[in-house]
Amino acid sequence: MANADRPRGLKLVGHVSGSPFNAQIRRYAVPSSDGTALFVGDAVKTNGTASTAGIPYVIQAAAGDGLRCVVVGFEPLATNLELLYRAASTERVVYVCDDPEALFEIQEDGAIAVTAVSGNADLVVAAGSTVSGLSGMELDSSSATTSTAQLRILELAQREDNAVGTNAKWIVRINEHELAGTAGT
């Protein structure tokens, strides 16, 4: 059976140590000057400044950027409790898992071989869904041969509805993390 094509960005699934997951989730803000919508599962990077309340600003990361980590939620808006994403050009507080040891599941945009395990790959940035609030980011299968890149490929996500091939879901960790540097090659 073919893998379902359902990109959803990076989904938090565990910790490198294998211990019960208790990652630090921190508050960040996205400036209103940023014209890109942000979704749960999007990789983000800091932009070197902060809100007037002193909360560091993050923006959506592009392929090849160092990463602060991944959006896991948003602070509710009093004016719209049902808004599941951060609309473009609006300031909003986001919750980010910025633990350098966190593990994530991500769908690839093509098909990589099992020989890519323990290698690295970059992200493909795509618009998320304003209906579900989920990211459209995927693992860039064409970059899976690089010696350094944003993500370290650890293994195929082990479940019945996932197999090596087009649109497979992989377990990864952030390789180029702002708080830890490059994890390795």
C-alpha positions as semicolon CSV with decimal commas, in nm:
position;residue;x (nm);y (nm);z (nm)
1;M;0,000;0,000;0,000
2;A;0,133;0,344;-0,091
3;N;0,213;0,597;0,179
4;A;-0,047;0,871;0,221
5;D;0,064;1,214;0,101
6;R;-0,017;1,422;0,411
7;P;0,259;1,671;0,490
8;R;0,227;1,823;0,837
9;G;0,570;1,961;0,909
10;L;0,768;1,837;1,207
11;K;0,563;1,649;1,466
12;L;0,718;1,618;1,813
13;V;0,749;1,247;1,898
14;G;1,017;1,196;2,163
15;H;1,363;1,254;2,304
16;V;1,704;1,123;2,196
17;S;1,759;0,959;2,538
18;G;1,442;0,750;2,506
19;S;1,335;0,869;2,851
20;P;0,977;0,982;2,907
21;F;0,943;1,300;2,708
22;N;0,937;1,615;2,914
23;A;1,072;1,874;2,674
24;Q;1,091;2,241;2,745
25;I;0,831;2,438;2,553
26;R;0,907;2,810;2,548
27;R;0,712;3,121;2,454
28;Y;0,838;3,316;2,156
29;A;0,673;3,591;1,955
30;V;0,639;3,653;1,583
31;P;0,661;4,019;1,478
32;S;0,381;4,184;1,286
33;S;0,642;4,292;1,031
34;D;0,678;3,926;0,921
35;G;0,456;3,864;0,618
36;T;0,464;3,483;0,633
37;A;0,190;3,282;0,804
38;L;0,313;3,030;1,063
39;F;0,168;2,686;1,138
40;V;0,206;2,406;1,394
41;G;0,499;2,194;1,275
42;D;0,687;2,480;1,107
43;A;1,058;2,507;1,177
44;V;1,155;2,852;1,302
45;K;1,468;3,058;1,361
46;T;1,529;3,362;1,577
47;N;1,556;3,696;1,403
48;G;1,788;3,868;1,651
49;T;1,538;4,092;1,829
50;A;1,247;4,070;2,074
51;S;0,901;4,207;2,147
52;T;0,853;4,508;2,375
53;A;0,781;4,252;2,651
54;G;1,127;4,101;2,595
55;I;1,002;3,781;2,431
56;P;1,246;3,669;2,156
57;Y;1,109;3,690;1,803
58;V;1,107;3,389;1,570
59;I;1,020;3,364;1,203
60;Q;0,966;3,072;0,967
61;A;1,297;2,913;0,867
62;A;1,396;2,855;0,507
63;A;1,586;2,560;0,362
64;G;1,946;2,576;0,482
65;D;1,881;2,804;0,783
66;G;1,996;2,717;1,133
67;L;1,686;2,633;1,340
68;R;1,566;2,738;1,686
69;C;1,329;2,443;1,655
70;V;0,958;2,374;1,592
71;V;0,622;2,544;1,659
72;V;0,399;2,319;1,873
73;G;0,116;2,565;1,943
74;F;-0,008;2,922;1,973
75;E;-0,129;3,138;2,257
76;P;-0,505;3,185;2,213
77;L;-0,628;3,517;2,078
78;A;-0,908;3,683;2,274
79;T;-1,055;3,803;1,944
80;N;-1,056;3,459;1,777
81;L;-1,016;3,149;1,997
82;E;-1,050;2,918;1,697
83;L;-0,757;3,050;1,490
84;L;-0,519;2,752;1,467
85;Y;-0,225;2,931;1,302
86;R;-0,049;3,268;1,304
87;A;-0,181;3,484;1,020
88;A;0,072;3,680;0,815
89;S;0,164;4,028;0,935
90;T;0,018;3,986;1,284
91;E;0,209;3,971;1,611
92;R;0,136;3,648;1,796
93;V;0,289;3,444;2,077
94;V;0,394;3,094;1,969
95;Y;0,499;2,792;2,172
96;V;0,818;2,633;2,048
97;C;0,989;2,310;2,148
98;D;1,349;2,434;2,143
99;D;1,509;2,126;2,300
100;P;1,814;2,027;2,087
101;E;1,756;1,662;2,186
102;A;1,392;1,645;2,071
103;L;1,287;1,398;1,801
104;F;1,035;1,472;1,528
105;E;0,845;1,285;1,258
106;I;0,836;1,439;0,911
107;Q;0,715;1,329;0,568
108;E;0,959;1,331;0,278
109;D;0,866;1,503;-0,049
110;G;0,982;1,215;-0,270
111;A;1,155;0,887;-0,194
112;I;1,487;0,833;-0,019
113;A;1,672;0,506;0,020
114;V;1,742;0,340;0,354
115;T;2,105;0,433;0,294
116;A;2,003;0,791;0,388
117;V;1,957;0,683;0,751
118;S;2,222;0,855;0,967
119;G;2,261;1,114;0,694
120;N;2,126;1,466;0,678
121;A;1,868;1,655;0,474
122;D;1,718;2,002;0,449
123;L;1,356;2,110;0,468
124;V;1,122;2,195;0,183
125;V;0,917;2,495;0,289
126;A;0,555;2,497;0,175
127;A;0,244;2,682;0,289
128;G;0,048;2,524;0,570
129;S;-0,326;2,465;0,598
130;T;-0,545;2,747;0,729
131;V;-0,812;2,482;0,795
132;S;-0,610;2,236;1,008
133;G;-0,341;2,481;1,123
134;L;-0,070;2,228;1,027
135;S;0,254;2,299;0,844
136;G;0,326;2,201;0,485
137;M;0,701;2,153;0,544
138;E;0,859;1,827;0,429
139;L;1,201;1,660;0,429
140;D;1,379;1,742;0,102
141;S;1,452;1,399;-0,045
142;S;1,685;1,549;-0,307
143;S;1,913;1,685;-0,030
144;A;1,938;1,355;0,161
145;T;2,291;1,295;0,036
146;T;2,445;1,605;0,192
147;S;2,702;1,573;0,469
148;T;2,553;1,863;0,665
149;A;2,197;1,991;0,660
150;Q;1,912;2,096;0,889
151;L;1,786;1,749;0,986
152;R;1,957;1,423;1,087
153;I;1,763;1,120;0,959
154;L;1,746;0,860;1,237
155;E;1,500;0,595;1,119
156;L;1,177;0,522;0,937
157;A;0,874;0,589;1,157
158;Q;0,775;0,235;1,259
159;R;0,405;0,174;1,201
160;E;0,181;-0,026;0,966
161;D;0,078;0,264;0,743
162;N;0,438;0,368;0,661
163;A;0,698;0,207;0,437
164;V;1,020;0,312;0,265
165;G;0,920;0,490;-0,055
166;T;0,743;0,802;-0,176
167;N;0,599;1,014;0,108
168;A;0,752;0,800;0,384
169;K;0,756;0,944;0,734
170;W;1,098;0,961;0,902
171;I;1,215;1,022;1,258
172;V;1,466;1,309;1,265
173;R;1,638;1,545;1,502
174;I;1,746;1,901;1,439
175;N;2,104;1,885;1,312
176;E;2,167;2,259;1,273
177;H;2,018;2,383;1,601
178;E;2,074;2,740;1,720
179;L;2,114;2,625;2,081
180;A;2,352;2,337;2,010
181;G;2,527;2,399;1,680
182;T;2,558;2,124;1,421
183;A;2,503;1,782;1,576
184;G;2,737;1,610;1,334
185;T;2,789;1,485;0,985
